[in-house]
Amino acid sequence: MAKVNKTEKQAHKAAKKEKKRKLYRIANAAVALVLVAAVGAAVYLNSDYRKGKTTVMTVGGENIAAREINYFFRDSYDDFRSAYSDYLEDHQVIDDSLSLDKQEYSEGYSWAQFIYDASKTTIIRTCVIYADAVKGGLKLTDEGRKAVDEQIEMLSGYAEKNNVSLDAFIRSFYGDYADAKSYREYLEIKETAESYSVNKYNQAEFSDEELDAYFEENYPDTGNEYDYLTVNCRAIFLKYDSTIDPLTGRYKFSDESVASRKKTAEDICDLYMDGEQTEESFIKFVRLYSENGSLKDGLYENLMKDDENVELSVKQWAFDELRRSGEVGIVEAEYGVYVMYWSGKDISAKHHTALTELRNEAWNQWYAGLEAAAAVTENGDVIKFLHCEP
């Protein structure tokens, strides 16, 4: 049976994140592969195939097999590692030489259990929303199918480059229960559920009068603070390499890393200016270079001046009154450098605030009804079915 080493898995993670547009830059490094003898592999795989079909959770009457649980589990783990990558690396919280079920998150509670418990919310939400989408006759959109095809094509490319089957490549990351067919089905279910959920959220419409009334009721005496138009812009984020100063506990960035990222930012601007100079062409650079996977295609949509999740220097650039549609620029920040694209102004901050909160209320009410009607049961020994290799 072919096994894929840690470098190979990192390449797969990069490919998977590219699909999310949740999207990260694909690693542009050489990928190595370690082959081992496959004595008795057929019997072994058949046994794992049967175990993979074992039901470990039931949501609303639908059985969720161990194989599918592992897809959610490993993606949740990957997202966690990505979100806290610097901290985990600097403090060595997780030992990559030990299985997650052998490492304690807290006393009597393993890292595997922690990640699984965190993934359960996503599992239940995805299954419940997908079931409602199917009930309503919604099918995978063309855009969703294209996203799935692109993800599978990227993984196929990695597998072919390293002389293994797509099944073997996927198993290297998701465990011995996995295969290409069920992984595609998993991606299609997630894409369908996500599309349906977004549609439900956006379907909630409110008149200007309703938005004004809501804002005045919930934000009295703050009108002037929101008396401006929100902004839409896109960003390519290039993160500085960092280490933690043992004395201060603060991040340190090498001069070489800072200079390198600034040079890359300038090169990207030059490439953009030499090309079509459209938002669509900028998006292509986002997908190639950006290291901020939390933004879909690098989009800050309806950016507000008081958004605490956005760097001050980015907001200052975005809200400069001299900014013009289609303009690009470089913005230096604490942890990296941004290549920015300015799309234009949008709705008022007052209306955006009210609309967001009213839509959240409507969506939460809709989903609460679905979740309440969906009974959930679990196999008490689910941890033994998880692919716990870090």
C-alpha positions as CSV (number, residue, x, y, z in Angstrom):
1,M,0.0,0.0,0.0
2,A,1.3,3.5,-0.9
3,K,1.8,6.0,1.9
4,V,2.2,9.7,1.5
5,N,4.6,11.6,3.7
6,K,4.1,14.8,5.6
7,T,5.2,17.0,2.7
8,E,2.7,15.4,0.5
9,K,-0.1,16.0,3.0
10,Q,0.9,19.7,3.2
11,A,0.5,19.9,-0.5
12,H,-2.9,18.4,-0.2
13,K,-3.9,20.8,2.5
14,A,-2.9,23.7,0.3
15,A,-5.0,22.3,-2.6
16,K,-8.0,21.8,-0.3
17,K,-7.8,25.4,0.9
18,E,-7.6,26.7,-2.6
19,K,-11.0,25.1,-3.2
20,K,-12.5,27.0,-0.3
21,R,-11.3,30.3,-1.7
22,K,-11.8,29.7,2.7
23,L,-8.8,30.3,-0.1
24,Y,-5.2,29.8,0.7
25,R,-2.3,29.7,-1.7
26,I,-1.3,26.3,-3.0
27,A,2.1,25.2,-1.8
28,N,4.6,25.6,-4.6
29,A,7.1,23.1,-3.3
30,A,8.3,19.8,-4.6
31,V,6.4,16.8,-3.2
32,A,8.0,13.6,-2.1
33,L,6.4,10.2,-1.8
34,V,7.4,7.1,0.2
35,L,6.3,3.7,-1.1
36,V,6.1,0.6,1.0
37,A,5.4,-3.0,0.2
38,A,1.7,-3.9,-0.2
39,V,1.7,-7.4,1.2
40,G,-1.9,-8.4,2.0
41,A,-3.1,-4.9,0.9
42,A,-6.3,-6.2,-0.8
43,V,-7.6,-7.9,2.4
44,Y,-6.6,-4.9,4.5
45,L,-8.4,-2.4,2.3
46,N,-11.5,-4.5,2.1
47,S,-11.6,-4.7,5.8
48,D,-11.2,-0.9,6.1
49,Y,-13.8,-0.4,3.4
50,R,-16.3,-2.3,5.5
51,K,-15.3,-0.4,8.7
52,G,-15.6,2.9,6.8
53,K,-19.3,2.2,6.0
54,T,-20.1,1.6,9.7
55,T,-22.7,4.1,10.9
56,V,-21.3,6.3,13.7
57,M,-23.9,9.1,13.7
58,T,-27.5,9.6,12.7
59,V,-28.9,13.0,11.9
60,G,-32.6,13.4,11.2
61,G,-32.8,9.7,10.3
62,E,-29.9,9.8,7.9
63,N,-26.9,7.6,8.7
64,I,-23.5,9.1,8.6
65,A,-20.7,6.6,8.1
66,A,-17.2,6.6,9.6
67,R,-15.7,7.6,6.3
68,E,-17.8,10.7,6.0
69,I,-17.2,11.6,9.7
70,N,-13.5,11.5,9.0
71,Y,-13.9,14.0,6.1
72,F,-15.5,16.5,8.4
73,F,-13.1,15.6,11.3
74,R,-9.9,16.1,9.2
75,D,-11.2,19.3,7.6
76,S,-12.0,20.7,11.0
77,Y,-8.5,19.8,12.2
78,D,-6.9,21.4,9.2
79,D,-9.0,24.6,9.7
80,F,-7.9,24.7,13.3
81,R,-4.2,24.2,12.4
82,S,-4.5,27.0,9.8
83,A,-6.2,29.4,12.1
84,Y,-3.7,29.0,14.9
85,S,-0.7,28.0,12.9
86,D,1.8,30.5,14.3
87,Y,0.8,29.8,17.9
88,L,0.8,26.0,17.5
89,E,4.2,26.1,15.8
90,D,5.9,28.4,18.3
91,H,4.5,26.7,21.4
92,Q,4.5,23.2,20.1
93,V,1.1,22.5,21.5
94,I,0.6,19.4,19.3
95,D,3.2,16.7,19.0
96,D,3.2,15.7,15.3
97,S,4.9,12.4,16.2
98,L,1.9,11.2,18.3
99,S,-1.7,10.3,17.4
100,L,-4.3,13.0,18.4
101,D,-6.1,10.4,20.5
102,K,-2.9,9.9,22.5
103,Q,-2.5,13.6,23.3
104,E,-4.4,15.4,26.1
105,Y,-6.1,18.7,25.3
106,S,-7.0,18.8,29.0
107,E,-7.1,16.2,31.7
108,G,-9.0,13.1,30.5
109,Y,-9.9,14.9,27.2
110,S,-7.8,14.2,24.1
111,W,-7.1,16.4,21.1
112,A,-9.0,14.0,19.0
113,Q,-12.1,14.4,21.1
114,F,-11.7,18.2,21.1
115,I,-11.5,18.3,17.3
116,Y,-14.4,15.9,16.9
117,D,-16.6,17.8,19.3
118,A,-15.8,21.0,17.4
119,S,-16.6,19.3,14.0
120,K,-20.0,18.0,15.2
121,T,-21.6,21.4,14.8
122,T,-20.5,21.4,11.2
123,I,-21.6,17.8,10.6
124,I,-25.1,18.4,12.0
125,R,-25.5,21.8,10.3
126,T,-24.4,20.5,6.9
127,C,-26.5,17.4,7.1
128,V,-29.7,19.2,8.3
129,I,-29.4,22.0,5.7
130,Y,-28.5,19.5,2.9
131,A,-31.6,17.4,3.7
132,D,-33.8,20.5,3.5
133,A,-32.2,21.5,0.2
134,V,-32.9,18.0,-1.3
135,K,-36.5,18.1,0.1
136,G,-37.0,21.4,-1.7
137,G,-35.6,20.0,-5.0
138,L,-32.4,22.0,-4.9
139,K,-29.5,20.5,-6.8
140,L,-25.8,21.3,-6.9
141,T,-25.3,24.5,-8.9
142,D,-23.1,24.8,-11.9
143,E,-20.7,27.0,-9.9
144,G,-20.7,24.4,-7.1
145,R,-20.0,21.5,-9.5
146,K,-17.2,23.5,-11.1
147,A,-15.6,24.1,-7.6
148,V,-15.8,20.4,-6.8
149,D,-14.3,19.5,-10.2
150,E,-11.5,21.9,-9.7
151,Q,-10.7,20.4,-6.3
152,I,-10.7,16.8,-7.6
153,E,-8.6,17.9,-10.6
154,M,-6.0,19.5,-8.3
155,L,-5.8,16.4,-6.1
156,S,-5.6,14.2,-9.2
157,G,-2.6,16.3,-10.4
158,Y,-0.8,15.8,-7.1
159,A,-1.5,12.0,-7.2
160,E,-0.3,11.6,-10.8
161,K,2.8,13.7,-10.2
162,N,3.7,11.2,-7.4
163,N,2.7,8.0,-9.2
164,V,-0.1,7.0,-6.9
165,S,-3.9,6.6,-7.5
166,L,-6.3,9.4,-6.5
167,D,-7.7,7.0,-3.9
168,A,-4.3,6.4,-2.3
169,F,-3.6,10.2,-2.2
170,I,-7.0,10.9,-0.5
171,R,-6.5,8.1,2.0
172,S,-3.1,9.5,3.0
173,F,-4.9,12.5,4.4
174,Y,-8.4,11.2,5.4
175,G,-7.5,7.7,6.5
176,D,-7.9,4.2,5.2
177,Y,-11.7,4.4,4.9
178,A,-11.5,7.2,2.3
179,D,-11.8,7.0,-1.5
180,A,-12.2,9.4,-4.4
181,K,-15.9,8.6,-5.0
182,S,-17.1,9.2,-1.5
183,Y,-14.9,12.2,-1.2
184,R,-16.5,13.8,-4.2
185,E,-19.9,13.1,-2.8
186,Y,-18.8,14.8,0.5
187,L,-17.7,17.9,-1.4
188,E,-20.9,18.0,-3.4
189,I,-23.0,17.8,-0.2
190,K,-21.0,20.6,1.4
191,E,-21.3,22.8,-1.7
192,T,-25.0,22.2,-2.0
193,A,-25.6,22.9,1.7
194,E,-23.5,26.0,1.6
195,S,-25.2,27.4,-1.5
196,Y,-28.7,26.7,-0.1
197,S,-27.7,28.3,3.3
198,V,-26.4,31.5,1.6
199,N,-29.6,31.7,-0.5
200,K,-31.8,31.4,2.5
201,Y,-29.8,34.2,4.2
202,N,-30.0,36.5,1.2
203,Q,-33.7,35.8,0.6
204,A,-34.6,37.8,3.7
205,E,-35.4,41.2,2.3
206,F,-36.3,44.4,4.2
207,S,-37.5,47.8,3.1
208,D,-35.5,51.0,3.8
209,E,-38.1,52.0,6.3
210,E,-37.8,48.7,8.1
211,L,-34.0,49.0,8.2
212,D,-34.2,52.6,9.5
213,A,-36.7,51.6,12.2
214,Y,-34.5,48.7,13.3
215,F,-31.4,50.8,13.5
216,E,-33.1,53.6,15.4
217,E,-34.5,51.2,17.9
218,N,-31.2,49.3,18.5
219,Y,-28.7,52.0,18.0
220,P,-30.1,55.2,19.5
221,D,-27.9,58.3,19.5
222,T,-25.3,56.7,17.2
223,G,-26.6,57.8,13.8
224,N,-23.7,60.1,13.0
225,E,-21.2,57.4,13.6
226,Y,-22.8,55.3,10.8
227,D,-23.4,58.2,8.4
228,Y,-21.2,56.9,5.5
229,L,-21.2,54.4,2.7
230,T,-19.6,51.0,3.2
231,V,-16.8,49.9,0.8
232,N,-16.1,46.8,-1.3
233,C,-12.4,46.0,-1.9
234,R,-10.2,42.9,-2.4
235,A,-6.9,42.0,-0.9
236,I,-3.9,39.8,-1.4
237,F,-2.3,39.1,1.9
238,L,1.4,38.2,2.1
239,K,2.4,37.1,5.6
240,Y,5.8,37.8,7.1
241,D,7.7,34.9,8.5
242,S,7.7,35.2,12.3
243,T,9.2,33.9,15.5
244,I,8.3,34.6,19.1
245,D,10.7,36.6,21.2
246,P,11.3,34.5,24.3
247,L,11.7,37.6,26.5
248,T,8.7,39.7,25.4
249,G,6.4,37.0,24.0
250,R,5.8,39.2,20.9
251,Y,6.2,38.2,17.3
252,K,9.4,39.1,15.5
253,F,9.8,39.4,11.8
254,S,13.1,39.1,10.0
255,D,14.2,41.9,7.7
256,E,14.6,39.4,4.9
257,S,11.0,38.2,5.2
258,V,9.7,41.8,5.2
259,A,11.7,42.8,2.2
260,S,10.8,39.6,0.4
261,R,7.0,40.1,0.9
262,K,7.2,43.7,-0.1
263,K,9.1,42.8,-3.3
264,T,6.4,40.1,-4.1
265,A,3.7,42.7,-3.6
266,E,5.4,45.1,-6.0
267,D,5.8,42.3,-8.5
268,I,2.1,41.4,-8.3
269,C,1.1,45.0,-8.9
270,D,3.4,45.1,-11.9
271,L,1.8,41.9,-13.3
272,Y,-1.7,43.3,-12.7
273,M,-0.8,46.6,-14.4
274,D,0.7,44.8,-17.4
275,G,-2.5,42.7,-17.8
276,E,-6.2,43.4,-18.3
277,Q,-6.5,45.6,-15.1
278,T,-9.9,44.2,-14.2
279,E,-11.4,42.9,-11.0
280,E,-11.6,39.4,-12.5
281,S,-7.9,39.5,-13.3
282,F,-7.1,40.7,-9.8
283,I,-9.1,37.7,-8.4
284,K,-6.8,35.4,-10.3
285,F,-3.9,36.8,-8.4
286,V,-5.7,36.5,-5.1
287,R,-6.2,32.8,-5.7
288,L,-2.5,32.4,-6.6
289,Y,-0.8,34.4,-3.9
290,S,-3.0,35.3,-1.0
291,E,-2.4,33.8,2.4
292,N,-5.7,34.9,3.9
293,G,-8.1,32.0,3.5
294,S,-10.9,33.6,5.5
295,L,-11.9,35.9,2.6
296,K,-13.6,34.5,-0.5
297,D,-11.5,35.7,-3.4
298,G,-10.0,38.3,-1.0
299,L,-13.3,40.2,-0.8
300,Y,-14.0,42.7,2.0
301,E,-17.7,43.2,1.3
302,N,-19.5,46.2,2.8
303,L,-16.4,47.0,4.9
304,M,-17.1,49.3,7.8
305,K,-14.9,51.8,9.5
306,D,-15.3,50.1,12.9
307,D,-14.6,46.5,11.8
308,E,-12.2,45.3,14.4
309,N,-11.2,42.2,12.4
310,V,-9.6,44.4,9.7
311,E,-6.2,46.0,10.0
312,L,-6.3,49.8,10.6
313,S,-4.0,50.5,7.7
314,V,-6.3,48.5,5.4
315,K,-9.4,50.5,6.5
316,Q,-7.5,53.8,6.1
317,W,-6.6,52.9,2.5
318,A,-10.1,51.7,1.7
319,F,-11.9,54.8,3.1
320,D,-9.5,57.3,1.5
321,E,-11.9,59.8,-0.2
322,L,-9.5,60.0,-3.2
323,R,-9.8,56.3,-3.9
324,R,-11.2,55.4,-7.4
325,S,-12.8,52.2,-8.7
326,G,-10.2,49.8,-10.1
327,E,-7.3,51.4,-8.2
328,V,-4.7,49.1,-6.7
329,G,-2.1,49.8,-4.0
330,I,0.2,48.3,-1.4
331,V,-0.6,48.5,2.3
332,E,1.9,47.6,5.0
333,A,0.5,46.1,8.2
334,E,1.7,44.6,11.4
335,Y,1.9,40.9,10.3
336,G,2.3,41.3,6.6
337,V,1.7,43.3,3.4
338,Y,-1.5,43.7,1.4
339,V,-2.0,44.3,-2.3
340,M,-5.3,46.0,-2.4
341,Y,-8.0,46.5,-5.1
342,W,-10.7,49.1,-4.7
343,S,-14.1,48.0,-6.1
344,G,-16.3,50.9,-4.9
345,K,-18.8,52.1,-2.4
346,D,-22.0,50.3,-1.4
347,I,-24.9,50.7,0.9
348,S,-24.9,52.9,4.0
349,A,-23.3,51.6,7.2
350,K,-26.7,52.1,9.0
351,H,-28.5,49.9,6.5
352,H,-25.8,47.3,6.3
353,T,-25.7,47.0,10.1
354,A,-29.5,46.6,10.3
355,L,-29.7,44.3,7.3
356,T,-27.0,42.0,8.7
357,E,-28.6,41.6,12.1
358,L,-32.1,41.1,10.7
359,R,-30.9,38.5,8.2
360,N,-29.0,36.7,11.0
361,E,-32.2,36.6,13.1
362,A,-34.2,35.3,10.2
363,W,-31.6,32.6,9.3
364,N,-31.1,31.5,12.9
365,Q,-34.9,31.1,13.3
366,W,-35.1,29.1,10.1
367,Y,-32.2,26.8,11.1
368,A,-33.3,26.4,14.7
369,G,-36.5,24.9,13.3
370,L,-34.6,22.5,11.1
371,E,-32.3,21.4,13.9
372,A,-35.0,20.9,16.4
373,A,-36.8,18.5,14.1
374,A,-33.6,16.4,13.4
375,A,-32.8,13.9,16.1
376,V,-29.1,13.2,16.5
377,T,-27.6,9.9,17.8
378,E,-23.9,9.0,18.1
379,N,-21.9,5.8,18.3
380,G,-20.4,6.0,21.8
381,D,-17.0,4.7,20.5
382,V,-16.7,7.1,17.6
383,I,-13.1,8.1,18.4
384,K,-11.8,4.7,17.4
385,F,-13.1,5.4,13.8
386,L,-11.2,8.7,13.5
387,H,-8.0,9.2,11.5
388,C,-6.0,10.7,14.3
389,E,-2.6,11.0,12.8
390,P,-1.5,14.7,13.1
